Amino acid sequence: MSTSAEPLSLGDLAPVTGAPRLFTIPPGTSFVDALAQHLLDKAASDPMDLAATLILVPTRRAARSLREAFLRRSRGRAVLLPRMRPLGDADEEELGLNASEGVLDLPPAIDPLTRKFLLARLVMGWWQARGEAADVGAALAHAGELARLIDEVETEGADWARLDTIVPDALAQHWQATLDFLKLAARDYWPALREAHGAMDPAARRNQLILLQAEAWRAAPPQQPVIVAGSTGSIPATAHLMSVVARLPQGAIVLPGIDLAMDVATWDQLDPTHPQWTLRELLGRLRATRDDVGAWPGGPAAPPSPRAALLAEALAPAQTTERWSQTARQLDLEAGLAGITRIEAPDSPAEARAIALVMREVLETPAATAMLVTPDRNLARRVAAELSRWKIEIDDSAGVPLAATVPGAFLRLVLRMASADFAPLELLACLKHPLAAAGRERPAFLRRLRRIEITRLRGPRPAAGLDALRHLLADLKSADDLLDLVDRVAAACAPLSKALRTPGEIDLGQLVTAHVATAEALAARPGLSGEAALWKGEAGEAAAGLVQDLVAAAGTLGSVRAGDYPGLFDTLAGGIMVRPRYGLHPRLHILGPLEARLQTADLVVLGGLNEGTWPAEPPADPWTSRAMRADLGLAPQDKRLGQSAHDFLTLAASPRVVLTRAAKVDLSPTVPSRWLRRLDALVGEGRWQAGQALGWALSLDPPAGSPRGEPEPRPPVTARPVTFSVSDVELLIRDPYALYAKRVLGLKPLDPIDQAPNAADRGNIIHEVLDQFVRAHLAGPLPDDALARLIALGRREFAAFDDYPVVKRFWWPRFTDVARWFVATENARRQDGTTPWRSRPRAKSPSRRPAACTR
């Protein structure tokens, strides 16, 4: 084994030879329980054998699940557990490597945020060279995708030099430009930037750690048992390690759900979308065949269970489906469908409610467990919200984006408010957030804020800035408390407002510091500092970690335009997931398909089974097309569909399964998942067990009491209106109660916040001015300065809207045009002897004149 600084490469390593020791645990059997039970039985005579065993599993969650299986199967007796290490999060501490084996020669992995900033600068430089807008937030999003592509190239062992073999003329113009960028950035510039920081890409370092471990074990086989369990070897370096372990004196590989009953012809026709394709590729990398794979001792032997046989046939390659007419008669459909419930909900809320009821019912059985597996995060959040009605806090393995948590949302709202120069909607959205108090008690703060909203922030938008709002509030009675609130907000926001209005570019660290200072000042209240309020809990710790990382990596990105900072922060906050650490239900879980691998539960709910959701369409890649991926030597994106199919088959083979989907999602019709359609085609649609959960869900929240009739107000005669305008008559016919509320109760709806000017508002003001002018000049010719007098009346009326720039810019020029036309027309009428307009009582339309400016 090489111990030099030269990195190991799969192509340079000698192939592993010898007979492998391969086993499988079929679908429908709890993988971790079967694995733990046999190891416990084997170590019954000498418990130290179990403690010396090393088990490598795909993820940390799988390790935790296996640990729980050992405790469950030990039935309360003391057990020395084996060492369990995750392969997917390999580092020297997890794998137990020592310095003499070459680990000290490996540079550390580059900080993820630093790498993203470095790549973002390359992306922005490319955009600027092409004359495109270089927005930092968008550049960071593209940099994240570029980082994933770099990791994928390292993971697959591909070579960037193969970019030179791609013929540009075979690509569209967009991909030609992208290819040129990849040659310069990913192949030429990025390695130099990375080495300047003395670091490696995370995927490259993980590969080196795994290869170092494999070569160390090949040179000096360990004396203790080593087992790789549950891995599909999708990473070539992991597959090489598995190949070495399979040939160790005490090594073994336990594969998840390989189909030993599939005929050879079908096995040879597999495509990347089939659930067995990844496992077939793994056997090829292990230099093994299915004949080398045996059943795990203690597990069920062939043939497969009726459920597993049904699912395997339903997901068979398309070329073999012509035999379904014969296969359906050979399968035991009744036994295969036993234990499966199918729920077809009308929409997503009903689906979530039905799933919550099914999971809640499980808790009626002592010690029973349930898990919802879905890639649909919206459905997961709906189910968690529905379970909260029974005060059940459930573990969602995907977590919540930092941007959607309380501190994350507050930090984003503070940015939006300051960058929008305290526009009404942004101001109210921020200050109504539960964390906002600006040094006051929260109830008193909200009372004053609501008064400001009702009196000054509804209707047309006022002038920008808090000074304009202070001027609007000055005419109110008892305005001191309101002005104090505005002053407190202005003082708290001063650092961020100043930073965001810096001309040109500003250091990112200064922006982050000003942002944090403003957020802490706004979150402070009597007896509780802003720091204590803002950074508490898991979400607060995650937000504080993001801020610290931003400050530490600010020098990498350098100066940015202040206006780009809100988009930059939103992008980064949306990519951080917050997961609670405690206080969650021990028997109910929500998992994604990746986290659900090797997991087990008494009831498995597979939710969101709609095409495009599960399986999900391959994500759009801004850097490579399908042809470019193939030329680079990367795995086809359809490989993900095959992995999703394997997850579905394994989970659907559980003893008790509920399959759910919604006919509509966000009011849009959906198509059932391809797996459901294949099952329907094989077994027929009428043979599914529907269960009662959907009926319970639809009747869970019935309307309280019987429907009430329409209101029939009968006010006394003295309170009834005497005169009616034309619009009132129409309203009386259409909605008598609305007229009662308007004319008897004196109620009127609040104006919308930040309402755009409309014809009714402009008409009210212009008619008011013309009415005053005509009343002042009822008879005789108009004076020579009639236009000046009319303009003066208009200025006096429009003065009420001086703080509303929209009114000044759009309404006033139109009024001057109307004034000139009116004076000219009225002069012509009076010179012709036409009877002038006479003053008469009229009902005024309600005006939205600001109360502070009422004269």
Residue, then its C-alpha position, 0 to 999 in steps of 0.5 A: m500500500s502506498t503511503s506517499a502523498e500521491p492520491l490512490s486511484l481505482g484504476d491503479l489498484a490491483p483487482v481483488t481476487g478470491a471467492p467472496r462471502l456475499f449474503t442477502i436479506p430479502p424484502g419483507t424482512s426487517f434487515v436490521d433485526a435479521l442481522a442483529q439476531h444472527l450476530l447475537d446467536k453467533a456470539a451467545s457462547d462468547p460475548m466478546d466476539l460481538a464486541a470485536t465485530l465491526i459493522l459498516v452501514p450506509t448512514r448514521r441513521a442506519a447505525r442508530s437503527l441497528r443499535e436499537a435492533f440489537l437492544r430490542r433483540s437482546r430482550g433486556r440482557a446486558v450486551l457488548l454491542p459491536r462497533m458500528r460505523p457509517l460509510g457515507d460519512a467516512d472520516e478518520e475518526e469514524l473508520g479508525l485509521n491511524a497516521s501511519e496509514g497515510v491519513l496525515d498526508l491528506p489535506p483537510a476537506i475544504d469548508p463547504l461555504t468557502r468552496k461555495f463562495l470561491l465557485a460563486r466568484l468564478v460563476m459571476g466572473w463568467w456572467q460578467a464576461r458574457g455581459e449578464a447580470a452577476d447577482v450574488g444570490a443566483a451565483l451561489a445557487h449555481a455554485g452549489e450545483l457546480a459543487r455537486l457536479i465536482d463531487e459527483v465527478e470525484t465520486e465516480g472517478a471520472d476525469w475532467a480531461r474527457l471534456d476535451t473529447i466532447v464535440p461542441d458542434a454536437l451541443a446546443q449553443h447554451w451547452q457549448a458556452t457551458l462546456d467552455f466554462l467547465k473547461l476553464a473553471a472546474r478543470d483548470y482554475w478550481p484545482a489551483l484555488r482549492e490547493a491554494h487553500g490547502a484543502m481537498d474536495p469532500a468527495a475526493r477526501r472521502n474516496q481516499l479514506i475509503l481506499l486507504q482503509a481497503e488497501a490497509w485491510r488487504a495488506a494486513p487483514p484484520q483478525q476481528p469480523v468485518i461486515v458491510a451491511g445494507s450498502t448498494g455500493s453506488i460509490p465506486a470507492t465503497a464498492h472497492l472496499m466491499s470487494v476487499v471485505a468480502r474476501l477477508p478471512q472474517g469478512a462478509i457483505v450483506l446486500p439489501g433485497i437482491d432478487l435471487a429468484m429472477d430468471v437469467a433472461t430478465w436479469d440480463q435485460l435490466d435498465p437503470t430504472h429497475p430496482q435491481w440494476t444498481l445491485r447488478e452493477l455492484l456484483g460486477r464491481l465485486r467480481a461476483t455473480r448472483d450464484d455467489v450470493g447466499a441467504w443470510p443465516g437465520g433469514p427466510a429462505a427462497p422462494p420469496s414471500p408472496r408480497a415480494a414476488l408480486l412486487a418484483e413482477a409488477l416492477a419487472p422490465a418493460q420487455t417482459t410484461e407481455r407475460w403478465s396474463q400468465t403470471a397473474r394466474q401463477l401469483d398468490l394475489e390474495a396473499g400478496l395483497a394481504g396487509i396492504t391498504r390503498i388510500e386515494a385522497p381527493d387532495s393533499p390535506a385529506e391525504a395528510r389527515a388520513i395518514a395522521l389518523v392511521m399513525r395515531e391509531v398505531l399508538e393504541t397498540p402498546a409498543a407498536t411503531a409506525m413510520l411515514v416514508t415520503p419524498d414530499r416535504n409538504l406532505a410531511r409537514r402537513v402530517a406533522a401539523e395534523l398530528s399536533r392536534w393530539k399533541i404528538e411531536i413527530d420526528d421528521s428526518a428531513g428537518v425544516p429549512l432554516a429560512a422557515t424557522v422562527p429565527g431564520a424567518f425573522l432574520r429574512l424579514v429584517l433584511r426585507m424591511a430595511s432593503a424595502d426602505f420600510a414599505p408598509l407590507e415589509l414593515l408590518a410583516c417584520l414587526k408582527h413577527p413573534l420575535a419583534a419587540a424593539g425593547r418594549e413588552r410584546p403586548a404593548f408593542l403590538r397595540r401601538l403597531r396595530r394603531i399605526e397600521i389602521t391609521r396610517l399604513r392602509g390605503p396608498r403607500p406613504a413616502a419611503g422611510l421612517d421619517a415620512l411615517r413619523h411625519l404622518l403620525a405627528d398629527l394624531k392625538s396621543a401620538d407620543d407612544l407611536l412616535d416612540l415605537v417608530d424611534r425605537v425601530a429607527a434606532a435598531c435598524a440604523p446599522l443595517s439601513k446605513a450598510l444597505r445604502t452604501p454606494g458601490e460594493i461593501d465588505l460582506g462581513q460588515l453587512v452580516t455584522a450590521h444585520v445581526a446588530t439590527a436583528e438583536a436590537l429588534a428582538a430585545r425586550p425588558g428582561l430579555s436581551g436580543e441575543a438570548a431571544l434570537w439565538k435560542g433552541e436548535a433553530g437559533e443555534a443553526a442561525a448563529g452557525l450560519v452567521q459565524d460561517l458567513v463572517a469567517a468566509a466573508g473574505t473569500l467572497g470579498s466585497v458585494r453590492a449591498g442590494d445583493y445581500p438579501g438574495l445571498f442570505d435567502t439562498l444560504a438560509g434555504g439550504i440549511m436544515v434544522r432537526p430537533r434533537y429531543g422531545l419527539h415521539p419515540r414510536l412515530h417517525i417521518l422519513g425520506p426514502l434515503e433515511a428509511r433504508l434499513q429501517t423497520a416499523d410495525l406499520v409503514v406508510l408510503g405517501g405522496l405516490n404521484e408521478g413526479t413526486w415519487p419517483a421524482e423526476p431527475p433534477a435539472d442540471p444547469w451544468t451538464s446535459r445527458a450527453m455531456r454526462a455520458d461523455l464525462g463518464l458519469a452515471p445516468q440520472d435514471k439511476r436515481l429512478g432505479q434506486s427509488a424503485h428499490d426503496f419502494l419495493t423494499l418498503a412495500a414488502s413490509p407486513r403492514v403497508v399503507l399506500t397513499r396518494a392525492a388526486k389533486v395537489d395544490l388544485s392541480p390534477t395528479v397522475p398515480s406513480r408508475w409503480l401504482r399503475r403497474l400494480d393496477a395493471l397486474v392485479g386490477e384496481g378492484r382488489w385493493q383494501a381501502g380501509q376506513a382512514l379516508g372516511w375518518a379524515l373527511s369527517l374529522d372536522p365537520p361544520a359545527g351545528s346546523p347551517r344558519g340562515e341568512p341574517e335578517p336585521r330589523p333595526p328600529v324605524t328611527a335608525r333606518p336610513v331615509t335617503f339612498s344613493v343609486s349605489d345604495v339601492e343596488l346594494l340593498i337588492r344584492d346584499p341587504y346585510a351589507l347595507y345594514a352594516k354600512r348605513v346603520l352600524g356605520l361599519k366600513p372595510l379597512d383599506p388594503i395595505d399599500q393599495a394602488p391608486n384607483a379611479a374611485d379615489r381620484g374621482n373623489i378628490i377631483h369631484e370635491v375640488l370641482d364642487q368647491f369651485v362651482r359653489a364659489h362661482l355660481a353665476g356670471p363669467l368666470p374670473d380671469d384667474a379661474l384656472a389659478r384658483l382651481i389649481a389652488l383649490g386642488r393643491r389644498e385638497f391634494a396636500a392631504f396626500d403629500d406623503y404619498p408619492v404615488v398620488k403626487r406622481f400620477w394623480w396631480p398631473r392628471f388633475t391639472d389636465v382636467a382643470r385646464w379642460f374644465v375652465a375652458t369648457e365652463n367659459a364656453r358654456r357661460q359665454d353661450g348663455t348656458t345655465p350654469w351648474r347650481s349648487r345642490p345637496r349631494a351624497k359624497s362618496p366615502s373618501r380615503r383622505p388620511a385622517a391626520c390631514t383632515r382640515 
